[in-house]
Amino acid sequence: MQNFIKKIEQAGELIRISTKVNTELEIAEIADRMSKQYGGGKALLFENNGTNFPVLINALGSEKRMQIALNVSNFNEIGEELESMFKNITSPKKGFFDKLKMLPELASISSYMPKTVSGNGKSQEIIHKNPDLSILPILKTWSRDGGKFITFPQVITKDPVTGIRNIGMYRMQVFDKDLTGMHWHKHKVGARHFNEYKKLGKKMPVAVALGGHPVLTYAATAPLPDNIDEYMLAGFLRKEKVKLVKAITQDIEVPAEADIIIEGYIDPAEDFIWEGPFGDHTGFFSLPDWYPKFHVTCITHKKDAVYPATVVGIPPMEDAWIARATERIFLAPIRLTMLPELADMHIPDAGVAHNLTLVSIEKSFAGHAHKVMTALWGAGQMMFNKMLIVFDKDVKISNYKQAAKMFSENVNPAEDINFMKGPLDVLDHSSNKFAYGSKLGFDATKKYDEEKSENKNLKINTKTVETDILSLKNKYPEIKEINDDLLRQDISFLFISVEKSKTNHIKELSQQLVKEDGIKKVKFLIFVDYPVNVFDIEQTTWIFANNTEPLRDCFIFKSENLGEVSHLVIDGTRKRADIDNFKRDWPDIVTSDEEIIKLVDKKWEEYGIGEFISSPSEKYKHLIMSKNAVVE
């Protein structure tokens, strides 16, 4: 960690803040402002926070800092190396000497395996056997959070039967000096290990590492298959094996170079604790629920330890840059092991990891895009994806204008949409049932003859489409704003904000709208609640992708006559108990309160950060619906 700090400081990527700051809300508000700057802003090191540990935040929040962490100049280098290694190992060998040539490569792979060494590590230079979490600068990030949370932990667990290790990143709410929650979701490996200990009736040893080489933190976020050791990935990425040492009070190994280690156990026989709410990476609060208790038995740390933290909320934030690296690193393994036709993959920031994914493929037969959708929805953490769009390989999917144009041109709403049911991320708040719902796939590839409808390649030049917005708003007073700007770019989308007031309001309104002159020539209509700013497409995409349950909220109106387009309407409004019969709690969006915004505004010059940055929460405060995390 200390070497990484030196490197990013030398690269002009770090700002040290010596002004006294509060770990409750203040650091998070400053970090939120910085992380939303173009390119991710700078990493921040808060050296004066009331504890002996500086707080490093937004450390991985830019492409440059992620590249420094991974020691590459381009993320694709990692994928290319993985692909080359895989091909060399698996290619047929003609003779004895060809096989001998493989020995150095096999030896290099073995050098990435983590190794347990004797004695104590640097992470155990200082040992607190009477642990007190208050010595650490643990942050409260949002005023409506349930408390202080450890946000960048490497949570280390072992399968009690096989002994195989897992490192995951699960937030930890602090309840007492030696007690936290352990927020692992039902689909995570840590939760599976917990269930194995429960079957055996044994307490579960757990260790939490903080800091160390930044690759260790990254590896804890990586979407590896079950039973693949994250520290092996870390060894590969940094070309040096991770050294482990025995924990002081638990039967588990911990990284020797971590800055801080929190040791403890979870007793499966014990009642769970009510944990949350927490302002999460979806930009909405994840709501309180019951999670296991983690009992701290020891805290160890380096003499010069740094406490790493992150803040998540409305995108883009630090986690978006971690996702960028993951896209590049894991594209090659997906291509090599299951989808050789996969050309590229991109997860837009507004899609908050699981809501929206774009992929491109080398298409070679009718139905190919649908085959890829099915395969990806069955692959690891892609099972949580809610909306998936498949393009041809010549489309640069990170160029949103180009991708939107190809989507508009190639997708026939009546023919090229695929619905499927399956697991959803636990943080998805829009589905009728917890962690289960539907998925939506779009085939945005050019169509083979077998895939074409009677309308064939029907394309209306939307640059000539006239939408009389004023008369539409007068005729339908529930419509507050219509953004038809994309029509001028020949992209067949309308974004509409409404004030709905009755059951089936969006569906009934849509049935009328698609018959109106102008709108009847538009393929895609996206509805959100007023006052969402429909002229901010990033904001609108983030909202509707979070709020949509595809099978419930998508309405397809098929063309009645040749030469007319079909329509897809997506209801991205909040689902309510009174008019939608929605029975789950609906979370509010994540923002700072006025008090902390004013404090940071007042102290800005003291921080020495540079030019004043206004609070991102000012942009979203008009969307707040409740004083609590749950919309009342």
Secondary structure, DSSP 8 states (H G I E B T S, - for coil): -HHHHHHHHHTT-EEEE-S---TBTHHHHHHHHHHTSGGG--EEEE--SSSSS-EEESTT-SHHHHHHHHT-SSTHHHHHHHHHHHHHHHS---SHHHHHHTHHHHHHHHTTS-EE-SS--GGGSEEESS--GGGS--BB-STTSSS-EE-S-EEEEE-TTT--EEEE---EEEEETTEEE----TTSHHHHHHHHHHHHT--EEEEEEE-SSHHHHHHHHS---TT--HHHHHHHHHTS--EEEE-SSSSSEEETT-SEEEEEEE-TTS--EEE--EE-TTSBEE--EEE-EEEEEEEEE-TT--EEE----SSSSHHHHHHHHHHHHHHHHHHHHT-TTEEEEE--GGGTTTTEEEEEE---STTHHHHHHHHHHTSGGGGG--EEEEEETTS-TT-HHHHHHHHHHH--TTTSEEEEEEE--TT--SSSBTTEEEEEEEE-S---GGG--TTTT----GGG----HHHHHHHSTTEEEEE-GGGGGT--EEEEEE---STTHHHHHHHHHTTSTTGGG-SEEEEEETTS-TT-HHHHHHHHHHH--HHHHEEEE--SSTT---EEEEE-S---HHHH---S--B-B----HHHHHHHHHHHHHHT--S----THHHHGGG---SSSB--
